[in-house]
Amino acid sequence: MIDGGCAEFVKVPEVNCLPYPENLSWEEAASIPLVFQTAWHMLLVRAELQPGEDVLVLGAGSGVGIAAIQIAKFFGARVIATCRDDGKKWQKANELGADYVINHKTQKIREEVRRITNKRGVDVVFEHVGIATWEDSLASLAYAGRLVTCGATTGYDAKLDPASTVRENNSR
């Protein structure tokens, strides 16, 4: 417990160190702990993701979204990802293993999720966008589904109407 994490040299217990993956740039390697630990904690600790479950990953082009797609696929989930274009982000989500990619700029998330899941909804929603996608995230959940979140880049003033949530789940 010595001050100086922002120093040229630091002393760290060996157990806290990982080898530098030489196929990555320093920037890529530096991003791994933050985004992968966050996504891992959300999917495996909080949501208790199980093989064969359906996962909706909002913001597939973000660092934590990219990590979530890979982790969910690694654990045998079917992944539905969202992004706001049909270009690089859409292609990257596919390359990382997303089974479906929704362009939330031109498609309605909840309608596409219902279509893909045969009206069932997803077991887990990986939400970190915020108010812009909050209602779609809730509407995309299957009965007894789990929503996990780690942030709200589009705003924090999300609302939850318990009556509509109950009606929504009972109508499935």
N, CA, C and O of each residue as an XYZ file, in Angstrom:
688
protein
N       0.837     -1.185      0.000
C       0.000      0.000      0.000
C       0.878      1.244      0.000
O       0.966      1.953      1.002
N       1.520      1.499     -1.121
C       2.405      2.652     -1.264
C       1.827      3.572     -2.328
O       1.409      3.113     -3.391
N       1.802      4.874     -2.045
C       1.314      5.839     -3.029
C       2.209      5.822     -4.260
O       3.383      5.461     -4.179
N       1.653      6.210     -5.389
C       2.488      6.359     -6.575
C       2.066      5.542     -7.768
O       2.925      5.120     -8.542
N       0.770      5.294     -7.959
C       0.307      4.540     -9.116
C       0.531      5.268    -10.427
O       0.613      4.637    -11.481
N       0.630      6.576    -10.374
C       0.875      7.382    -11.590
C       2.343      7.780    -11.632
O       2.671      8.958    -11.775
N       3.200      6.818    -11.509
C       4.645      7.059    -11.487
C       5.303      6.271    -12.606
O       4.682      5.405    -13.222
N       6.559      6.581    -12.860
C       7.290      5.863    -13.892
C       7.482      4.399    -13.509
O       7.408      3.523    -14.370
N       7.725      4.125    -12.236
C       7.877      2.769    -11.727
C       6.978      2.599    -10.518
O       6.836      3.516     -9.709
N       6.370      1.422    -10.392
C       5.532      1.122     -9.237
C       5.865     -0.277     -8.732
O       6.389     -1.113     -9.466
N       5.554     -0.505     -7.484
C       5.749     -1.820     -6.869
C       4.367     -2.441     -6.684
O       3.506     -1.891     -5.998
N       4.177     -3.611     -7.319
C       2.875     -4.266     -7.314
C       3.076     -5.746     -7.018
O       4.017     -6.350     -7.533
N       2.200     -6.354     -6.185
C       2.309     -7.803     -5.967
C       2.168     -8.556     -7.288
O       1.339     -8.195     -8.123
N       2.956     -9.575     -7.476
C       2.967    -10.338     -8.728
C       1.584    -10.864     -9.098
O       1.242    -10.914    -10.279
N       0.791    -11.252     -8.115
C      -0.541    -11.795     -8.368
C      -1.445    -10.772     -9.066
O      -2.419    -11.158     -9.712
N      -1.142     -9.497     -8.949
C      -1.948     -8.436     -9.567
C      -1.493     -8.091    -10.983
O      -2.041     -7.177    -11.598
N      -0.524     -8.790    -11.495
C       0.040     -8.463    -12.814
C      -0.338     -9.511    -13.857
O      -0.508    -10.692    -13.554
N      -0.462     -9.044    -15.069
C      -0.711     -9.921    -16.202
C       0.350     -9.652    -17.257
O       0.835     -8.526    -17.370
N       0.718    -10.662    -18.025
C       1.688    -10.399    -19.093
C       1.058     -9.505    -20.160
O      -0.140     -9.585    -20.432
N       1.876     -8.668    -20.747
C       1.411     -7.772    -21.808
C       1.197     -8.580    -23.074
O       2.131     -9.218    -23.560
N      -0.022     -8.567    -23.624
C      -0.277     -9.300    -24.866
C       0.339     -8.562    -26.051
O      -0.130     -7.489    -26.429
N       1.370     -9.127    -26.626
C       2.155     -8.449    -27.650
C       1.393     -8.167    -28.940
O       1.825     -7.333    -29.736
N       0.262     -8.849    -29.161
C      -0.507     -8.596    -30.383
C      -1.425     -7.383    -30.247
O      -2.142     -7.047    -31.190
N      -1.413     -6.727    -29.098
C      -2.239     -5.539    -28.876
C      -1.370     -4.299    -28.722
O      -0.223     -4.374    -28.282
N      -1.938     -3.159    -29.092
C      -1.247     -1.896    -28.831
C      -1.328     -1.615    -27.329
O      -2.107     -2.246    -26.614
N      -0.524     -0.673    -26.862
C      -0.578     -0.305    -25.439
C      -1.965      0.201    -25.079
O      -2.468     -0.101    -23.997
N      -2.589      0.961    -25.961
C      -3.926      1.498    -25.702
C      -4.953      0.368    -25.588
O      -5.800      0.377    -24.694
N      -4.871     -0.602    -26.499
C      -5.798     -1.731    -26.461
C      -5.599     -2.537    -25.179
O      -6.567     -2.900    -24.510
N      -4.355     -2.811    -24.845
C      -4.068     -3.592    -23.639
C      -4.519     -2.847    -22.378
O      -5.016     -3.467    -21.438
N      -4.349     -1.543    -22.356
C      -4.738     -0.757    -21.186
C      -6.247     -0.738    -20.993
O      -6.717     -0.583    -19.865
N      -7.014     -0.891    -22.063
C      -8.476     -0.841    -21.945
C      -9.075     -2.149    -21.427
O     -10.202     -2.153    -20.931
N      -8.359     -3.227    -21.531
C      -8.908     -4.540    -21.180
C      -9.384     -4.639    -19.729
O     -10.517     -5.066    -19.506
N      -8.588     -4.270    -18.744
C      -9.059     -4.446    -17.368
C     -10.367     -3.715    -17.076
O     -11.265     -4.289    -16.459
N     -10.488     -2.493    -17.494
C     -11.694     -1.729    -17.186
C     -12.931     -2.330    -17.829
O     -13.890     -2.651    -17.127
N     -12.933     -2.491    -19.138
C     -14.148     -2.919    -19.818
C     -14.465     -4.402    -19.597
O     -15.630     -4.765    -19.438
N     -13.462     -5.242    -19.586
C     -13.740     -6.673    -19.408
C     -14.124     -7.007    -17.978
O     -14.995     -7.850    -17.763
N     -13.507     -6.379    -17.005
C     -13.909     -6.632    -15.616
C     -15.323     -6.134    -15.363
O     -16.096     -6.782    -14.657
N     -15.664     -4.988    -15.936
C     -17.024     -4.453    -15.782
C     -18.037     -5.395    -16.419
O     -19.021     -5.766    -15.778
N     -17.812     -5.784    -17.665
C     -18.748     -6.665    -18.363
C     -18.838     -8.033    -17.684
O     -19.927     -8.591    -17.546
N     -17.707     -8.561    -17.266
C     -17.681     -9.859    -16.575
C     -18.526     -9.796    -15.301
O     -19.345    -10.679    -15.046
N     -18.321     -8.762    -14.520
C     -19.070     -8.609    -13.261
C     -20.570     -8.478    -13.537
O     -21.387     -9.096    -12.854
N     -20.927     -7.679    -14.534
C     -22.340     -7.493    -14.852
C     -22.991     -8.802    -15.314
O     -24.064     -9.167    -14.834
N     -22.343     -9.501    -16.241
C     -22.954    -10.694    -16.822
C     -22.896    -11.918    -15.918
O     -23.883    -12.642    -15.786
N     -21.743    -12.151    -15.295
C     -21.580    -13.403    -14.557
C     -21.895    -13.289    -13.074
O     -22.448    -14.219    -12.487
N     -21.549    -12.163    -12.462
C     -21.818    -12.014    -11.028
C     -23.230    -11.507    -10.798
O     -23.984    -12.108    -10.033
N     -23.596    -10.418    -11.443
C     -24.910     -9.803    -11.216
C     -26.042    -10.540    -11.937
O     -27.040    -10.895    -11.309
N     -25.904    -10.771    -13.230
C     -26.981    -11.397    -14.004
C     -26.964    -12.919    -13.919
O     -27.953    -13.570    -14.257
N     -25.852    -13.487    -13.472
C     -25.703    -14.942    -13.373
C     -26.035    -15.628    -14.701
O     -26.820    -16.575    -14.752
N     -25.423    -15.129    -15.760
C     -25.635    -15.637    -17.113
C     -25.398    -17.140    -17.181
O     -24.438    -17.661    -16.613
N     -26.296    -17.827    -17.889
C     -26.214    -19.271    -18.072
C     -26.082    -19.596    -19.564
O     -26.592    -18.853    -20.403
N     -25.407    -20.692    -19.898
C     -25.317    -21.100    -21.304
C     -26.708    -21.260    -21.912
O     -27.627    -21.751    -21.258
N     -26.852    -20.842    -23.166
C     -28.117    -20.975    -23.866
C     -29.082    -19.818    -23.670
O     -30.132    -19.779    -24.312
N     -28.751    -18.882    -22.801
C     -29.646    -17.749    -22.591
C     -29.470    -16.713    -23.697
O     -28.440    -16.662    -24.369
N     -30.500    -15.890    -23.865
C     -30.457    -14.794    -24.816
C     -30.051    -13.524    -24.084
O     -30.577    -13.213    -23.015
N     -29.096    -12.787    -24.679
C     -28.582    -11.553    -24.084
C     -28.715    -10.420    -25.092
O     -28.321    -10.559    -26.250
N     -29.269     -9.306    -24.648
C     -29.316     -8.092    -25.454
C     -28.219     -7.169    -24.958
O     -28.230     -6.755    -23.799
N     -27.266     -6.843    -25.831
C     -26.162     -5.943    -25.493
C     -26.414     -4.608    -26.175
O     -26.326     -4.502    -27.399
N     -26.727     -3.593    -25.383
C     -26.914     -2.249    -25.914
C     -25.550     -1.613    -26.147
O     -24.602     -1.892    -25.414
N     -25.445     -0.779    -27.141
C     -24.193     -0.057    -27.391
C     -23.037     -0.974    -27.722
O     -21.991     -0.928    -27.073
N     -23.225     -1.806    -28.729
C     -22.215     -2.811    -29.076
C     -20.894     -2.212    -29.533
O     -19.877     -2.906    -29.528
N     -20.880     -0.955    -29.924
C     -19.650     -0.333    -30.386
C     -18.800      0.260    -29.282
O     -17.680      0.705    -29.532
N     -19.315      0.273    -28.066
C     -18.552      0.809    -26.931
C     -17.577     -0.239    -26.409
O     -17.694     -1.420    -26.738
N     -16.632      0.185    -25.608
C     -15.665     -0.754    -25.043
C     -16.327     -1.830    -24.208
O     -16.022     -3.012    -24.367
N     -17.229     -1.441    -23.322
C     -17.890     -2.417    -22.456
C     -18.868     -3.277    -23.262
O     -19.086     -4.438    -22.915
N     -19.457     -2.735    -24.323
C     -20.324     -3.524    -25.192
C     -19.545     -4.573    -25.961
O     -19.990     -5.714    -26.093
N     -18.381     -4.186    -26.468
C     -17.501     -5.125    -27.169
C     -17.094     -6.270    -26.249
O     -17.077     -7.430    -26.661
N     -16.769     -5.941    -25.003
C     -16.395     -6.961    -24.022
C     -17.583     -7.873    -23.715
O     -17.426     -9.089    -23.611
N     -18.768     -7.283    -23.569
C     -19.966     -8.063    -23.222
C     -20.304     -9.088    -24.303
O     -20.658    -10.226    -23.995
N     -20.195     -8.688    -25.554
C     -20.472     -9.631    -26.646
C     -19.549    -10.842    -26.532
O     -20.010    -11.981    -26.604
N     -18.272    -10.605    -26.358
C     -17.299    -11.697    -26.312
C     -17.500    -12.596    -25.093
O     -17.406    -13.819    -25.201
N     -17.771    -12.003    -23.952
C     -17.978    -12.785    -22.727
C     -19.252    -13.618    -22.846
O     -19.251    -14.805    -22.518
N     -20.333    -13.005    -23.310
C     -21.598    -13.731    -23.447
C     -21.453    -14.900    -24.419
O     -21.956    -15.992    -24.154
N     -20.769    -14.679    -25.539
C     -20.555    -15.765    -26.498
C     -19.682    -16.869    -25.899
O     -19.947    -18.055    -26.091
N     -18.645    -16.466    -25.175
C     -17.746    -17.436    -24.554
C     -18.515    -18.367    -23.613
O     -18.188    -19.549    -23.499
N     -19.527    -17.837    -22.946
C     -20.314    -18.635    -22.014
C     -21.563    -19.238    -22.644
O     -22.464    -19.681    -21.931
N     -21.626    -19.258    -23.977
C     -22.666    -19.999    -24.675
C     -23.998    -19.300    -24.806
O     -25.016    -19.969    -24.984
N     -24.036    -17.987    -24.727
C     -25.287    -17.246    -24.886
C     -25.518    -16.907    -26.355
O     -24.581    -16.866    -27.153
N     -26.757    -16.669    -26.690
C     -27.105    -16.105    -27.992
C     -27.161    -14.592    -27.793
O     -27.864    -14.107    -26.906
N     -26.426    -13.847    -28.613
C     -26.267    -12.410    -28.410
C     -26.990    -11.610    -29.487
O     -26.811    -11.824    -30.686
N     -27.813    -10.682    -29.010
C     -28.435     -9.679    -29.863
C     -27.788     -8.362    -29.458
O     -27.884     -7.954    -28.301
N     -27.139     -7.705    -30.389
C     -26.429     -6.461    -30.086
C     -27.094     -5.297    -30.800
O     -27.752     -5.476    -31.825
N     -26.915     -4.094    -30.247
C     -27.431     -2.899    -30.911
C     -26.300     -1.917    -31.168
O     -25.357     -1.803    -30.385
N     -26.417     -1.217    -32.277
C     -25.506     -0.117    -32.593
C     -26.278      0.866    -33.450
O     -27.398      0.579    -33.872
N     -25.692      2.016    -33.708
C     -26.445      3.043    -34.430
C     -26.059      3.180    -35.895
O     -26.387      4.186    -36.524
N     -25.382      2.209    -36.439
C     -25.065      2.280    -37.870
C     -24.960      0.890    -38.458
O     -24.926     -0.107    -37.737
N     -24.910      0.836    -39.775
C     -24.753     -0.443    -40.484
C     -23.324     -0.631    -40.959
O     -23.049     -1.549    -41.732
N     -22.421      0.208    -40.519
C     -21.045      0.184    -40.998
C     -20.099     -0.557    -40.081
O     -20.292     -1.737    -39.787
N     -19.067      0.151    -39.629
C     -17.985     -0.464    -38.857
C     -18.467     -1.098    -37.554
O     -18.045     -2.205    -37.221
N     -19.342     -0.420    -36.813
C     -19.807     -0.962    -35.528
C     -20.614     -2.236    -35.741
O     -20.446     -3.214    -35.012
N     -21.487     -2.220    -36.738
C     -22.295     -3.387    -37.060
C     -21.385     -4.551    -37.450
O     -21.564     -5.673    -36.975
N     -20.422     -4.282    -38.307
C     -19.482     -5.312    -38.759
C     -18.669     -5.860    -37.590
O     -18.478     -7.071    -37.478
N     -18.188     -4.964    -36.713
C     -17.387     -5.393    -35.556
C     -18.206     -6.285    -34.630
O     -17.707     -7.303    -34.151
N     -19.461     -5.911    -34.375
C     -20.326     -6.734    -33.522
C     -20.480     -8.133    -34.103
O     -20.445     -9.119    -33.367
N     -20.649     -8.226    -35.416
C     -20.736     -9.529    -36.085
C     -19.439    -10.305    -35.962
O     -19.453    -11.498    -35.660
N     -18.318     -9.636    -36.194
C     -17.012    -10.299    -36.098
C     -16.759    -10.842    -34.697
O     -16.129    -11.887    -34.540
N     -17.242    -10.145    -33.689
C     -17.029    -10.567    -32.303
C     -17.969    -11.690    -31.879
O     -17.805    -12.265    -30.803
N     -18.963    -12.006    -32.727
C     -19.822    -13.149    -32.439
C     -21.283    -12.853    -32.214
O     -22.048    -13.772    -31.926
N     -21.708    -11.595    -32.335
C     -23.135    -11.307    -32.161
C     -23.940    -12.115    -33.168
O     -23.606    -12.159    -34.352
N     -24.986    -12.745    -32.698
C     -25.833    -13.545    -33.572
C     -26.759    -12.669    -34.402
O     -27.094    -13.004    -35.539
N     -27.169    -11.549    -33.828
C     -28.019    -10.569    -34.506
C     -27.523     -9.180    -34.125
O     -27.045     -8.968    -33.010
N     -27.637     -8.238    -35.052
C     -27.289     -6.851    -34.760
C     -28.459     -5.979    -35.186
O     -28.929     -6.063    -36.320
N     -28.917     -5.152    -34.277
C     -30.020     -4.231    -34.522
C     -29.450     -2.827    -34.680
O     -28.687     -2.366    -33.832
N     -29.813     -2.154    -35.749
C     -29.448     -0.754    -35.943
C     -30.537      0.063    -35.257
O     -31.621      0.243    -35.813
N     -30.255      0.559    -34.049
C     -31.306      1.243    -33.296
C     -31.669      2.612    -33.859
O     -32.595      3.260    -33.372
N     -30.950      3.047    -34.872
C     -31.296      4.307    -35.535
C     -32.439      4.087    -36.534
O     -33.270      4.972    -36.740
N     -32.473      2.914    -37.145
C     -33.480      2.636    -38.174
C     -34.462      1.531    -37.781
O     -35.465      1.332    -38.466
N     -34.188      0.810    -36.689
C     -35.063     -0.276    -36.257
C     -35.481     -0.047    -34.806
O     -34.749      0.575    -34.036
N     -36.643     -0.544    -34.442
C     -37.109     -0.444    -33.059
C     -36.586     -1.643    -32.280
O     -36.878     -2.790    -32.617
N     -35.813     -1.370    -31.242
C     -35.147     -2.430    -30.482
C     -36.141     -3.456    -29.981
O     -35.979     -4.648    -30.241
N     -37.165     -3.019    -29.268
C     -38.101     -3.979    -28.660
C     -38.800     -4.834    -29.707
O     -39.021     -6.024    -29.483
N     -39.151     -4.246    -30.852
C     -39.815     -5.014    -31.909
C     -38.880     -6.053    -32.515
O     -39.292     -7.184    -32.776
N     -37.633     -5.679    -32.738
C     -36.664     -6.621    -33.294
C     -36.352     -7.746    -32.312
O     -36.235     -8.905    -32.710
N     -36.217     -7.407    -31.030
C     -35.965     -8.439    -30.012
C     -37.125     -9.419    -29.960
O     -36.912    -10.630    -29.894
N     -38.344     -8.914    -29.990
C     -39.525     -9.790    -29.963
C     -39.554    -10.685    -31.208
O     -39.889    -11.867    -31.119
N     -39.204    -10.120    -32.362
C     -39.191    -10.909    -33.595
C     -38.144    -12.019    -33.503
O     -38.427    -13.177    -33.809
N     -36.935    -11.652    -33.080
C     -35.823    -12.606    -33.015
C     -36.103    -13.720    -32.007
O     -35.750    -14.875    -32.247
N     -36.732    -13.383    -30.883
C     -36.967    -14.360    -29.811
C     -38.354    -14.986    -29.874
O     -38.795    -15.619    -28.914
N     -39.045    -14.813    -31.001
C     -40.388    -15.363    -31.154
C     -41.318    -14.856    -30.052
O     -42.083    -15.626    -29.472
N     -41.245    -13.557    -29.771
C     -42.062    -12.816    -28.800
C     -41.718    -13.095    -27.343
O     -42.387    -12.563    -26.458
N     -40.722    -13.894    -27.061
C     -40.371    -14.272    -25.706
C     -39.617    -13.180    -24.961
O     -39.863    -12.962    -23.775
N     -38.712    -12.497    -25.629
C     -37.837    -11.534    -24.964
C     -36.528    -12.196    -24.572
O     -36.356    -13.403    -24.740
N     -35.608    -11.397    -24.048
C     -34.283    -11.911    -23.684
C     -34.188    -12.183    -22.192
O     -34.914    -11.595    -21.391
N     -33.290    -13.073    -21.836
C     -33.068    -13.407    -20.431
C     -32.296    -12.310    -19.713
O     -32.541    -12.031    -18.539
N     -31.356    -11.688    -20.433
C     -30.504    -10.659    -19.828
C     -30.408     -9.456    -20.768
O     -30.159     -9.600    -21.965
N     -30.610     -8.269    -20.197
C     -30.337     -7.030    -20.924
C     -29.105     -6.405    -20.299
O     -29.061     -6.162    -19.093
N     -28.115     -6.152    -21.123
C     -26.857     -5.512    -20.725
C     -26.991     -4.045    -21.116
O     -26.713     -3.670    -22.255
N     -27.423     -3.211    -20.158
C     -27.784     -1.816    -20.411
C     -26.737     -0.886    -19.813
O     -26.374     -1.014    -18.644
N     -26.263      0.037    -20.615
C     -25.360      1.056    -20.086
C     -25.519      2.365    -20.829
O     -24.737      3.298    -20.640
N     -26.536      2.430    -21.677
C     -26.761      3.623    -22.488
C     -27.528      4.670    -21.691
O     -27.167      5.846    -21.705
N     -28.583      4.254    -20.999
C     -29.343      5.186    -20.179
C     -30.738      5.444    -20.706
O     -31.372      4.571    -21.299
N     -31.200      6.652    -20.479
C     -32.587      7.006    -20.749
C     -32.994      6.785    -22.212
O     -34.154      6.474    -22.480
N     -32.079      6.937    -23.144
C     -32.400      6.772    -24.567
C     -32.861      5.354    -24.903
O     -33.625      5.169    -25.851
N     -32.419      4.365    -24.158
C     -32.780      2.972    -24.454
C     -33.495      2.274    -23.298
O     -33.852      1.102    -23.415
N     -33.705      2.966    -22.201
C     -34.236      2.351    -20.978
C     -35.563      1.633    -21.200
O     -35.704      0.470    -20.822
N     -36.538      2.311    -21.808
C     -37.847      1.685    -22.005
C     -37.759      0.473    -22.930
O     -38.415     -0.541    -22.689
N     -36.957      0.573    -23.981
C     -36.763     -0.578    -24.866
C     -36.083     -1.724    -24.134
O     -36.401     -2.889    -24.372
N     -35.155     -1.403    -23.248
C     -34.472     -2.440    -22.478
C     -35.468     -3.206    -21.616
O     -35.464     -4.437    -21.604
N     -36.313     -2.488    -20.900
C     -37.319     -3.140    -20.062
C     -38.306     -3.942    -20.896
O     -38.666     -5.061    -20.531
N     -38.744     -3.374    -22.017
C     -39.721     -4.049    -22.880
C     -39.130     -5.265    -23.585
O     -39.878     -6.106    -24.083
N     -37.817     -5.372    -23.635
C     -37.159     -6.498    -24.313
C     -36.938     -7.701    -23.404
O     -36.557     -8.773    -23.874
N     -37.174     -7.528    -22.108
C     -36.950     -8.614    -21.157
C     -38.000     -9.711    -21.270
O     -39.184     -9.432    -21.459
N     -37.564    -10.943    -21.155
C     -38.473    -12.073    -21.031
C     -39.041    -12.066    -19.613
O     -38.529    -11.366    -18.739
N     -40.079    -12.830    -19.392
C     -40.626    -12.976    -18.048
C     -39.508    -13.456    -17.118
O     -38.822    -14.429    -17.429
N     -39.327    -12.796    -16.006
C     -38.283    -13.094    -15.014
C     -36.874    -12.839    -15.557
O     -35.900    -13.374    -15.028
N     -36.763    -12.025    -16.610
C     -35.454    -11.663    -17.138
C     -34.730    -10.718    -16.193
O     -35.323    -10.170    -15.264
N     -33.433    -10.537    -16.445
C     -32.600     -9.690    -15.588
C     -31.996     -8.557    -16.403
O     -31.520     -8.761    -17.520
N     -32.022     -7.373    -15.835
C     -31.403     -6.214    -16.460
C     -30.235     -5.784    -15.584
O     -30.394     -5.596    -14.378
N     -29.061     -5.629    -16.192
C     -27.885     -5.134    -15.471
C     -27.417     -3.858    -16.152
O     -27.508     -3.716    -17.371
N     -26.915     -2.935    -15.346
C     -26.468     -1.661    -15.897
C     -25.226     -1.172    -15.167
O     -25.003     -1.497    -14.001
N     -24.425     -0.389    -15.873
C     -23.222      0.164    -15.258
C     -23.063      1.646    -15.553
O     -22.044      2.239    -15.196
N     -24.029      2.243    -16.184
C     -23.891      3.655    -16.500
C     -25.067      4.161    -17.294
O     -26.015      3.428    -17.576
N     -24.991      5.423    -17.649
C     -26.087      6.042    -18.378
C     -25.556      7.230    -19.167
O     -25.730      8.380    -18.765
N     -24.915      6.948    -20.278
C     -24.285      8.017    -21.047
C     -25.297      8.986    -21.642
O     -24.942     10.124    -21.948
N     -26.560      8.562    -21.817
C     -27.573      9.452    -22.382
C     -28.460     10.082    -21.316
O     -29.416     10.781    -21.651
N     -28.168      9.854    -20.062
C     -28.943     10.481    -18.994
C     -29.399      9.487    -17.952
O     -29.530      8.291    -18.215
N     -29.641     10.018    -16.744
C     -29.959      9.183    -15.584
C     -31.414      9.238    -15.153
O     -31.786      8.564    -14.192
N     -32.240     10.006    -15.818
C     -33.603     10.217    -15.340
C     -34.578      9.176    -15.886
O     -35.656      9.523    -16.368
N     -34.205      7.920    -15.810
C     -35.067      6.841    -16.298
C     -36.187      6.588    -15.304
O     -36.014      6.750    -14.096
N     -37.328      6.193    -15.824
C     -38.496      5.935    -14.993
C     -38.915      4.475    -15.150
O     -38.656      3.836    -16.169
N     -39.566      3.976    -14.116
C     -40.079      2.611    -14.140
C     -41.511      2.633    -13.641
O     -41.765      3.007    -12.496
N     -42.442      2.238    -14.484
C     -43.848      2.151    -14.116
C     -44.139      0.694    -13.765
O     -44.259     -0.142    -14.660
N     -44.254      0.378    -12.469
C     -44.470     -1.025    -12.075
C     -45.711     -1.652    -12.702
O     -45.697     -2.836    -13.036
N     -46.777     -0.881    -12.865
C     -48.007     -1.431    -13.435
C     -47.798     -1.885    -14.874
O     -48.266     -2.955    -15.261
N     -47.095     -1.075    -15.673
C     -46.886     -1.478    -17.066
C     -45.931     -2.659    -17.159
O     -46.048     -3.477    -18.071
N     -44.997     -2.756    -16.237
C     -44.070     -3.891    -16.222
C     -44.827     -5.179    -15.944
O     -44.566     -6.200    -16.581
N     -45.757     -5.146    -15.003
C     -46.559     -6.326    -14.676
C     -47.457     -6.684    -15.859
O     -47.546     -7.850    -16.243
N     -48.118     -5.687    -16.431
C     -48.984     -5.943    -17.590
C     -48.181     -6.523    -18.750
O     -48.602     -7.480    -19.400
N     -47.020     -5.925    -18.995
C     -46.150     -6.368    -20.097
C     -45.770     -7.833    -19.908
O     -45.852     -8.619    -20.852
N     -45.353     -8.211    -18.694
C     -44.928     -9.582    -18.432
C     -46.107    -10.557    -18.463
O     -45.944    -11.697    -18.897
N     -47.280    -10.136    -18.015
C     -48.428    -11.037    -18.003
C     -49.034    -11.245    -19.390
O     -49.749    -12.221    -19.616
N     -48.749    -10.330    -20.319
C     -49.321    -10.463    -21.656
C     -48.507    -11.371    -22.561
O     -48.898    -11.599    -23.706
N     -47.407    -11.886    -22.090
C     -46.549    -12.733    -22.920
C     -46.990    -14.161    -22.898
O     -46.374    -15.008    -23.546
